[in-house]
Amino acid sequence: MSSDAPKEPKVDSTLSKGLAILENLVASQQGKGVTELSKELGLTKSNTFRLLQTLTTLGYVQHQADKTYAATLKTWRVGRASVENLNLRELSAPELSFLSQETGETVYLAVREALSVVYIDKVDSQKPIRSWNAIGGTAPLHCVGTGKAILAAEYDRLRDQITGALTQHTDRTLTDLEALEADLAATLKRGFAFDTGEFRDRILSFGAAITLPGGEPVGALGISLPDINLPEGGEDRYGALVAHAARSVSDKLRNN
């Protein structure tokens, strides 16, 4: 008697273990040794060492002078290429234009790289007093609107890493984990993140995550402006605008 139940797809054990090592190293802010990796991933030392040698030979991992292993820029390039394959710039262009027209301020498209955001597209403000960052510029996740929006969307995975990376940049930077978690909870509740001048003095930013159907963030849209430019009621209005724009891009990804 045959069954029509679908068969579980086969998973290559060696490949899955190698990818687990690579993901662990990509997420880490410092190199890790064979013993540390084997304990964290539940692998034998010999298996971990063999997989690290393969990843090193392929150029995804480097063996450092202190005997630890770290992910290389090849991993970063593959990740960036995957973002490009989503056509994120092209998909987000109408929303960037919309946000620029509605606010007159600088608007950004950003993606996460480790514990920072990288700005991959923008529309400049035409106002005499403006915020400015170059395409390719970076900012810490916990300090800016786009970064906090992404961080809120995948906080469970990034919590351990961000705990030791709450660098202070202004007197408004959230360097206390409890305060940051409260801010991220508020971000999820209202649908957008708000940076009150936490990365640069008197520069505000709003951000909302662009997500895949499973909820994974692949980037964020943001609005950045000097505090003097924020109109009355602007916090709610700009937040709603960026949240709407990010949802629109997310819907396009779902239907792509």
The 8 nearest C-alpha neighbors of each residue, nearest first, counted from 0:
[[1, 2, 3, 4, 5, 6, 7, 8],
 [2, 0, 3, 4, 5, 6, 7, 8],
 [1, 3, 4, 0, 5, 6, 7, 8],
 [4, 2, 5, 1, 6, 0, 7, 8],
 [3, 5, 2, 6, 1, 7, 8, 0],
 [6, 4, 3, 7, 2, 8, 1, 9],
 [7, 5, 8, 4, 9, 3, 2, 10],
 [6, 8, 9, 5, 10, 4, 3, 11],
 [9, 7, 6, 10, 5, 11, 4, 12],
 [8, 10, 7, 11, 6, 12, 15, 14],
 [11, 9, 12, 8, 15, 14, 13, 7],
 [10, 12, 14, 13, 15, 9, 16, 8],
 [11, 13, 15, 14, 10, 16, 17, 9],
 [14, 12, 16, 15, 11, 17, 50, 18],
 [13, 15, 17, 16, 11, 12, 18, 10],
 [14, 16, 18, 12, 17, 13, 19, 11],
 [17, 15, 19, 13, 18, 14, 12, 20],
 [18, 16, 14, 20, 19, 15, 50, 13],
 [17, 19, 21, 15, 20, 16, 22, 14],
 [18, 20, 16, 22, 17, 21, 15, 23],
 [21, 19, 23, 17, 18, 22, 24, 16],
 [20, 22, 18, 24, 23, 19, 25, 17],
 [23, 21, 25, 19, 24, 20, 18, 26],
 [22, 24, 20, 26, 21, 25, 19, 27],
 [23, 25, 27, 21, 26, 22, 70, 69],
 [26, 24, 22, 23, 70, 27, 21, 113],
 [27, 25, 23, 24, 22, 113, 28, 160],
 [28, 26, 24, 29, 25, 23, 160, 30],
 [27, 29, 26, 30, 160, 113, 25, 24],
 [30, 28, 27, 31, 69, 24, 68, 67],
 [29, 31, 69, 68, 67, 32, 24, 27],
 [32, 30, 67, 68, 35, 36, 29, 69],
 [31, 33, 67, 35, 34, 68, 36, 66],
 [32, 34, 36, 35, 37, 48, 44, 47],
 [35, 33, 37, 32, 36, 38, 44, 31],
 [36, 34, 38, 32, 37, 33, 39, 31],
 [37, 35, 39, 33, 38, 34, 40, 32],
 [36, 38, 42, 34, 40, 35, 39, 44],
 [39, 37, 41, 35, 36, 40, 34, 42],
 [38, 40, 36, 37, 41, 35, 42, 34],
 [41, 39, 37, 42, 38, 36, 19, 20],
 [40, 42, 38, 37, 39, 43, 36, 44],
 [43, 41, 37, 40, 47, 44, 46, 38],
 [42, 44, 46, 45, 37, 47, 41, 38],
 [43, 45, 47, 46, 37, 48, 34, 33],
 [44, 46, 48, 43, 47, 49, 42, 50],
 [47, 45, 49, 43, 48, 44, 50, 42],
 [46, 48, 44, 50, 45, 49, 37, 51],
 [47, 49, 51, 45, 46, 50, 44, 33],
 [50, 48, 46, 52, 51, 47, 45, 53],
 [51, 49, 53, 47, 52, 48, 17, 46],
 [52, 50, 54, 48, 53, 49, 55, 47],
 [51, 53, 55, 49, 50, 54, 56, 48],
 [52, 54, 50, 56, 51, 55, 57, 49],
 [55, 53, 51, 57, 59, 60, 56, 52],
 [56, 54, 60, 52, 58, 57, 53, 61],
 [57, 55, 53, 58, 54, 52, 59, 60],
 [56, 58, 54, 55, 59, 53, 60, 52],
 [57, 59, 55, 56, 60, 54, 73, 71],
 [60, 58, 54, 71, 73, 74, 57, 55],
 [61, 59, 70, 55, 71, 54, 69, 58],
 [60, 62, 55, 69, 68, 63, 71, 70],
 [63, 61, 68, 67, 66, 69, 60, 64],
 [64, 62, 66, 67, 65, 68, 61, 69],
 [63, 65, 66, 62, 67, 68, 61, 30],
 [64, 66, 63, 67, 62, 68, 30, 32],
 [67, 65, 64, 63, 62, 32, 68, 31],
 [68, 66, 32, 31, 30, 63, 65, 62],
 [67, 69, 62, 30, 31, 61, 63, 32],
 [70, 68, 30, 61, 60, 24, 71, 31],
 [69, 71, 60, 25, 24, 59, 61, 74],
 [72, 70, 60, 73, 59, 74, 61, 69],
 [71, 73, 75, 74, 76, 70, 59, 77],
 [74, 72, 76, 71, 75, 59, 77, 58],
 [73, 75, 77, 72, 76, 59, 71, 78],
 [74, 76, 72, 78, 73, 77, 79, 71],
 [77, 75, 73, 79, 78, 74, 80, 72],
 [78, 76, 80, 74, 75, 79, 73, 81],
 [79, 77, 75, 81, 76, 80, 74, 82],
 [78, 80, 76, 82, 81, 77, 75, 83],
 [81, 79, 83, 77, 82, 78, 76, 84],
 [82, 80, 84, 78, 83, 79, 77, 85],
 [83, 81, 79, 85, 80, 84, 78, 87],
 [82, 84, 80, 86, 85, 81, 87, 79],
 [85, 83, 81, 86, 82, 80, 87, 79],
 [84, 86, 87, 82, 83, 81, 252, 90],
 [87, 85, 83, 84, 89, 88, 90, 82],
 [86, 88, 90, 85, 89, 91, 83, 82],
 [89, 87, 91, 90, 86, 92, 120, 108],
 [88, 90, 86, 92, 87, 91, 93, 85],
 [89, 91, 87, 88, 92, 86, 248, 251],
 [92, 90, 88, 94, 89, 93, 87, 248],
 [91, 93, 95, 89, 94, 90, 88, 96],
 [94, 92, 96, 95, 91, 97, 90, 89],
 [95, 93, 97, 96, 91, 92, 244, 98],
 [96, 94, 92, 98, 97, 93, 99, 91],
 [95, 97, 93, 99, 94, 98, 100, 92],
 [96, 98, 94, 100, 95, 99, 93, 101],
 [99, 97, 101, 95, 100, 96, 102, 94],
 [98, 100, 103, 96, 97, 102, 101, 104],
 [99, 101, 97, 98, 103, 102, 96, 104],
 [102, 100, 98, 99, 97, 103, 240, 104],
 [103, 101, 104, 99, 100, 98, 237, 222],
 [102, 104, 99, 100, 124, 101, 125, 105],
 [103, 105, 124, 102, 99, 224, 106, 223],
 [106, 104, 124, 123, 223, 122, 222, 130],
 [107, 105, 222, 122, 121, 221, 223, 99],
 [108, 106, 121, 221, 220, 120, 109, 222],
 [107, 109, 220, 120, 119, 118, 219, 121],
 [108, 110, 118, 219, 117, 218, 119, 116],
 [111, 109, 218, 116, 117, 217, 219, 112],
 [112, 110, 116, 115, 117, 113, 218, 109],
 [111, 113, 115, 116, 114, 117, 110, 75],
 [114, 112, 115, 26, 111, 25, 28, 116],
 [115, 113, 140, 112, 139, 111, 116, 161],
 [116, 114, 139, 140, 112, 138, 113, 111],
 [115, 117, 111, 110, 137, 138, 112, 146],
 [116, 118, 137, 109, 110, 136, 135, 119],
 [117, 119, 109, 134, 135, 136, 120, 108],
 [120, 118, 134, 109, 108, 135, 117, 121],
 [121, 119, 108, 118, 134, 107, 88, 109],
 [122, 120, 107, 106, 108, 123, 134, 119],
 [121, 123, 106, 105, 99, 107, 124, 95],
 [124, 122, 105, 121, 125, 106, 104, 131],
 [123, 125, 105, 104, 126, 103, 129, 122],
 [124, 126, 123, 127, 103, 104, 129, 105],
 [125, 127, 128, 124, 129, 103, 104, 123],
 [126, 128, 129, 125, 124, 130, 228, 104],
 [129, 127, 126, 225, 130, 228, 224, 227],
 [128, 130, 224, 126, 225, 127, 124, 131],
 [129, 131, 224, 223, 225, 105, 202, 132],
 [130, 132, 129, 133, 105, 123, 223, 124],
 [133, 131, 136, 134, 130, 118, 137, 135],
 [132, 134, 136, 135, 131, 118, 121, 137],
 [133, 135, 118, 119, 136, 120, 132, 121],
 [134, 136, 118, 117, 119, 133, 137, 120],
 [137, 135, 133, 134, 118, 117, 132, 138],
 [136, 138, 117, 116, 115, 118, 135, 139],
 [137, 139, 115, 116, 140, 117, 143, 136],
 [140, 138, 115, 141, 142, 114, 116, 146],
 [139, 141, 146, 115, 114, 147, 142, 116],
 [140, 142, 147, 139, 146, 143, 165, 173],
 [143, 141, 198, 197, 139, 140, 172, 194],
 [144, 142, 194, 146, 145, 147, 141, 204],
 [143, 145, 206, 205, 192, 204, 194, 193],
 [144, 146, 206, 148, 219, 221, 147, 143],
 [147, 145, 140, 149, 143, 148, 144, 116],
 [146, 148, 150, 144, 141, 149, 140, 145],
 [149, 147, 207, 145, 192, 151, 208, 146],
 [150, 148, 152, 146, 208, 147, 151, 216],
 [149, 151, 147, 154, 153, 152, 148, 146],
 [152, 150, 183, 154, 148, 149, 153, 147],
 [151, 153, 149, 150, 154, 216, 148, 215],
 [154, 152, 150, 151, 155, 156, 157, 149],
 [153, 155, 157, 151, 150, 156, 158, 152],
 [154, 156, 158, 153, 157, 159, 152, 151],
 [157, 155, 154, 153, 158, 159, 160, 150],
 [156, 158, 154, 160, 155, 159, 161, 153],
 [159, 157, 161, 154, 160, 155, 156, 162],
 [160, 158, 162, 161, 157, 156, 163, 155],
 [159, 161, 157, 158, 162, 163, 27, 164],
 [160, 162, 164, 158, 163, 159, 157, 165],
 [163, 161, 159, 160, 164, 158, 165, 176],
 [164, 162, 161, 165, 160, 159, 166, 176],
 [163, 165, 161, 166, 162, 160, 114, 174],
 [166, 164, 174, 163, 162, 161, 167, 141],
 [165, 167, 164, 174, 168, 172, 139, 163],
 [168, 166, 172, 169, 174, 165, 173, 170],
 [167, 169, 198, 172, 166, 197, 199, 170],
 [170, 168, 171, 172, 197, 167, 198, 200],
 [169, 171, 172, 168, 197, 167, 200, 196],
 [172, 170, 197, 169, 196, 173, 195, 168],
 [173, 171, 197, 169, 167, 170, 174, 168],
 [174, 172, 175, 179, 171, 178, 197, 165],
 [173, 175, 165, 172, 167, 176, 166, 179],
 [176, 174, 178, 177, 173, 179, 165, 180],
 [177, 175, 179, 178, 180, 174, 162, 173],
 [176, 178, 180, 179, 175, 181, 182, 174],
 [179, 177, 181, 175, 176, 180, 182, 173],
 [178, 180, 176, 182, 181, 177, 173, 183],
 [179, 181, 183, 177, 182, 178, 176, 184],
 [182, 180, 184, 178, 179, 183, 177, 185],
 [181, 183, 179, 185, 180, 184, 186, 178],
 [182, 184, 186, 180, 151, 185, 181, 179],
 [183, 185, 181, 187, 186, 182, 180, 188],
 [184, 186, 188, 182, 183, 187, 189, 181],
 [187, 185, 192, 183, 191, 184, 188, 189],
 [188, 186, 190, 184, 185, 189, 183, 151],
 [187, 189, 185, 186, 190, 184, 191, 183],
 [188, 190, 186, 187, 191, 185, 192, 238],
 [191, 189, 187, 186, 188, 242, 207, 192],
 [192, 190, 207, 186, 206, 242, 238, 189],
 [193, 191, 186, 206, 144, 148, 205, 147],
 [192, 194, 205, 144, 204, 195, 206, 191],
 [195, 193, 204, 144, 143, 203, 196, 197],
 [194, 196, 203, 197, 193, 204, 171, 202],
 [197, 195, 202, 201, 203, 200, 199, 194],
 [196, 198, 172, 171, 142, 169, 195, 194],
 [199, 197, 142, 168, 196, 169, 143, 172],
 [198, 200, 196, 202, 197, 201, 169, 168],
 [199, 201, 196, 202, 169, 198, 197, 170],
 [200, 202, 196, 226, 225, 203, 199, 195],
 [203, 201, 225, 196, 200, 199, 224, 226],
 [204, 202, 196, 195, 224, 194, 223, 226],
 [205, 203, 223, 194, 144, 222, 193, 143],
 [206, 204, 144, 193, 222, 221, 192, 238],
 [205, 207, 144, 221, 145, 192, 220, 191],
 [208, 206, 191, 148, 242, 219, 220, 245],
 [209, 207, 219, 148, 149, 218, 216, 210],
 [208, 210, 219, 218, 245, 249, 216, 217],
 [211, 209, 216, 215, 214, 249, 217, 208],
 [210, 212, 214, 215, 213, 249, 216, 252],
 [213, 211, 214, 253, 210, 215, 252, 249],
 [214, 212, 211, 215, 210, 216, 253, 249],
 [213, 215, 210, 211, 212, 216, 152, 153],
 [214, 216, 210, 211, 213, 217, 153, 152],
 [217, 215, 210, 209, 218, 208, 149, 214],
 [218, 216, 210, 209, 110, 215, 211, 219],
 [217, 219, 110, 209, 109, 216, 208, 111],
 [220, 218, 208, 209, 145, 109, 207, 108],
 [219, 221, 108, 206, 207, 107, 245, 145],
 [220, 222, 206, 107, 205, 145, 106, 144],
 [221, 223, 106, 205, 204, 105, 107, 206],
 [224, 222, 204, 105, 203, 130, 106, 104],
 [225, 223, 130, 203, 202, 129, 104, 226],
 [226, 224, 202, 227, 228, 201, 203, 130],
 [225, 227, 228, 201, 229, 202, 203, 224],
 [226, 228, 225, 229, 201, 230, 224, 128],
 [229, 227, 226, 225, 230, 224, 128, 129],
 [228, 230, 226, 233, 227, 231, 225, 224],
 [231, 229, 233, 232, 228, 227, 234, 226],
 [230, 232, 233, 229, 234, 236, 235, 228],
 [233, 231, 234, 235, 230, 236, 229, 237],
 [232, 234, 230, 236, 231, 235, 229, 237],
 [233, 235, 237, 236, 232, 238, 229, 231],
 [236, 234, 238, 233, 237, 232, 239, 240],
 [235, 237, 233, 239, 238, 234, 240, 232],
 [238, 236, 240, 239, 234, 233, 235, 241],
 [237, 239, 235, 241, 236, 240, 191, 234],
 [238, 240, 242, 236, 237, 241, 235, 243],
 [241, 239, 237, 243, 238, 242, 236, 244],
 [240, 242, 244, 238, 243, 239, 207, 245],
 [241, 243, 239, 207, 245, 244, 240, 191],
 [244, 242, 240, 246, 241, 245, 239, 247],
 [243, 245, 241, 247, 246, 242, 94, 240],
 [246, 244, 248, 209, 242, 247, 243, 207],
 [247, 245, 249, 243, 244, 248, 250, 242],
 [246, 248, 244, 250, 245, 249, 243, 251],
 [247, 249, 251, 245, 250, 246, 91, 90],
 [250, 248, 246, 252, 209, 210, 251, 247],
 [251, 249, 253, 247, 248, 252, 246, 254],
 [250, 252, 248, 254, 249, 253, 255, 247],
 [253, 251, 255, 249, 250, 254, 211, 248],
 [254, 252, 250, 251, 255, 212, 249, 211],
 [253, 255, 251, 252, 250, 249, 212, 248],
 [254, 252, 253, 251, 250, 85, 90, 86]]
